[in-house]
């Protein structure tokens, strides 16, 4: 099983950019699809983006399509989320997730998903 640690969050003005990283421990990182979810105060955890185990397939929420890019580097056991043209409504805690099977690539997570601790992204207007 992998363990996940996110980094890269912070405060940015609207229109700015941030890159989140999620470092995974364990030798089986490449067996997992990886995803990013976010949770704003008082709201549910929402899907943001996912990438298949090979990096060849990617899936995005409509709200971030064209602005965010997910990628992974399997030799480095790391997944990234490049966030451009940030909006105040992107403010949330961003969580990295790892799961075998089809859930993440369908924009959802299952009971066996592994989570990081989250990193806060705040976008000021």
Secondary structure by P-SEA (a helix, b strand, c coil): cbbbbbcbbbbbcccbbbbbbbbbbcccccccccbbbbbcccccccccccccccccbbbbcccccccbbbbbbccccbbbbbbcccccccccbbbbbbbccccccccccccccccccbbbbbbcc
